[in-house]
Structure formats: C-alpha cells, structure tokens
Amino acid sequence: MLRQVSDRLLAIVAGSLLALMISINSGLAILNSPLQASWAAHGIGALVAIFLVVVYSRCFRLSQSKANRHKKDNKLISLPSWAYFGGIPGAFTVLLAAITVNSEIGLSGTLACALVGQIVFGMISDHFGWFESEIKAFVLQDLLKVLPIIAGSFLLIFI
C-alpha cells in the first residue's frame, strides 16, 4: 500500500517537473528558437543524467556487471534495440511543447492536450501489446474513463 502511494506521489512530482520543464523551455524558445531551446534542454539534461548515474552508482555501490544485467527466469536477457531510442520522442516533445506553450493554448492547454495524447497512445499500445507491454484489450469502460479527461481538456482550452 505504501509503495503504491509513493509511486503515485512520484508520478505527480514527475508531472509537475514536466510542467516546469515545458514552461522554462518555452521561455527559452521565445528568446532563441524552439529548436535551440530543445538543444539546450537536452544538453543540460544529459549532463544532469550523467551526474545522477555517477551519484546513484556510488551511493548504491552497483557494479558494472550488475547494473547491465537483466534476468528473467535466471536467464540473461538483452534489451531490444528500440529501447535505446526513447530520447527521440522526448526531443520532439520538448520541441513541440515549446512551440505550443507560446501559442494561444498556453501551458495548461499544452499539458491538457499532452495528457490526452499520452492516455490515448497508452491505451492503443496496451491494446496491441506494443513495446513488449502486456496486452490489455480495449473495452467500452476505457472510453468512459477517457471522455471526461478529453472534455476537461476541451473546456480548459476553449472556454
């Protein structure tokens, strides 16, 4: 139970940091360009990620072999090649968010639309089992869960 609460709180913090990142990058995009803002964000993000990897590995004393091993049923497995390309949609996310935040929909509209996109893509991905996820068939109840979010996003942007 405590693990579920902490995971949800971490997800809320991640969402807040995403909003902060988009807001900061859009300000940088106004002064330069959305592409330059994306480059700056990812360059600084790479440096911070390297720092965090070093700190994490030292704090938890992970050996190189343990950190790079993934086991399933006591067999060593390797990551699929597509698993290394997560930065590509991330780069487009930063670029497109910097553009849309500076439009008439603003930060809250951008985040609302991004949330709808994430949920819809997630449901499609779950339905087809993309990226080796567990297949979760789409049911009518799922649509009933998404419609209030879409309606709220519509109200946020257009009213």
C-alpha positions in Angstrom: 0.0 0.0 0.0 2.8 2.4 1.0 4.6 1.6 -2.3 1.5 2.4 -4.3 1.1 5.8 -2.6 4.8 6.6 -3.0 4.6 5.6 -6.7 1.6 7.9 -7.2 3.3 10.8 -5.4 6.4 10.3 -7.6 4.2 10.4 -10.7 2.7 13.6 -9.5 6.1 15.1 -8.9 7.2 13.9 -12.4 4.1 15.6 -13.9 4.9 18.8 -12.0 8.5 18.7 -13.2 7.3 18.2 -16.8 5.1 21.3 -16.5 8.1 23.2 -15.1 10.4 22.0 -17.9 7.9 22.9 -20.6 7.4 26.4 -19.1 11.1 27.1 -18.8 11.8 25.7 -22.3 9.0 27.9 -23.8 10.6 30.9 -22.3 13.9 30.0 -23.8 12.2 29.3 -27.2 10.9 32.9 -27.2 14.4 34.3 -26.8 16.0 31.9 -29.3 14.0 29.3 -31.2 12.2 26.1 -30.2 15.0 24.1 -31.8 17.7 25.9 -29.8 15.6 25.5 -26.7 15.4 21.8 -27.3 19.2 21.5 -27.8 19.8 23.4 -24.6 17.3 21.3 -22.6 18.7 18.0 -23.8 22.4 19.1 -23.4 21.9 20.2 -19.9 19.6 17.2 -19.2 22.4 14.8 -20.5 24.9 16.4 -18.1 22.5 16.0 -15.2 21.7 12.4 -16.2 25.4 11.6 -16.2 25.8 13.2 -12.8 22.8 11.2 -11.4 24.2 7.9 -12.8 27.5 8.5 -11.1 25.9 9.5 -7.8 23.4 6.6 -7.9 26.0 4.0 -8.7 28.3 5.3 -5.9 25.5 5.5 -3.3 24.2 2.1 -4.0 27.6 0.6 -5.0 26.4 -1.0 -8.1 28.9 -3.0 -10.1 29.0 -2.5 -13.8 28.0 -6.1 -14.4 25.0 -5.9 -12.0 23.8 -2.6 -13.5 23.9 -4.0 -17.0 22.3 -7.4 -16.4 18.6 -8.1 -16.7 17.4 -11.6 -15.7 14.2 -13.3 -16.4 13.8 -16.9 -15.1 17.5 -16.9 -14.2 18.5 -16.3 -17.9 20.4 -13.3 -19.0 18.3 -11.2 -21.5 19.3 -8.3 -23.6 17.3 -5.2 -24.3 15.7 -4.8 -27.7 17.3 -2.2 -29.9 14.2 0.1 -29.9 14.7 0.5 -26.1 17.6 2.9 -26.7 15.6 5.3 -28.8 13.4 6.8 -26.1 15.2 10.2 -26.4 13.8 10.7 -29.9 10.2 11.2 -28.9 11.5 13.1 -25.9 13.3 15.6 -28.2 10.1 16.1 -30.2 8.1 16.5 -27.0 10.3 19.4 -25.9 10.4 21.0 -29.3 6.6 20.8 -29.9 5.7 21.8 -26.3 8.0 24.9 -26.6 6.0 25.9 -29.7 2.5 25.2 -28.4 3.1 26.8 -25.0 3.8 30.0 -26.8 0.5 29.8 -28.8 -3.0 30.7 -27.7 -3.5 27.4 -25.8 -0.7 28.2 -23.3 0.9 26.0 -20.7 -2.3 24.4 -19.2 -3.7 23.7 -22.7 -0.4 22.2 -23.8 -0.4 19.9 -20.8 -4.0 19.0 -21.2 -3.5 18.0 -24.8 -0.3 16.2 -23.9 -2.2 14.3 -21.2 -4.9 13.2 -23.7 -2.2 12.1 -26.2 -0.4 10.1 -23.6 -3.6 8.4 -22.4 -4.8 7.6 -25.9 -1.4 6.3 -27.1 -1.1 4.3 -23.9 -4.5 2.6 -24.4 -3.6 1.8 -28.0 -0.2 0.5 -27.0 -1.8 -1.7 -24.3 -4.4 -3.0 -26.7 -1.9 -4.1 -29.3 1.0 -5.0 -26.8 3.4 -2.6 -28.4 6.9 -2.4 -27.0 6.6 -5.8 -25.3 3.9 -4.5 -22.9 1.3 -6.8 -21.6 -1.8 -6.9 -23.8 -4.8 -5.2 -22.2 -7.8 -5.3 -24.5 -9.7 -2.1 -25.0 -13.2 -2.2 -23.5 -16.0 0.4 -23.6 -15.4 1.3 -19.9 -12.0 2.6 -21.0 -13.7 5.1 -23.3 -15.9 6.2 -20.4 -12.7 6.9 -18.4 -11.1 9.0 -21.2 -14.1 11.1 -22.2 -14.1 13.2 -19.0 -10.4 13.9 -19.5 -11.0 15.0 -23.1 -14.0 17.1 -22.1 -12.0 18.8 -19.3 -9.2 19.5 -21.8 -11.7 21.0 -24.2 -13.1 23.2 -21.5 -9.7 24.3 -20.4 -8.6 25.3 -23.9 -11.8 26.7 -25.5 -13.8 28.2 -22.7 
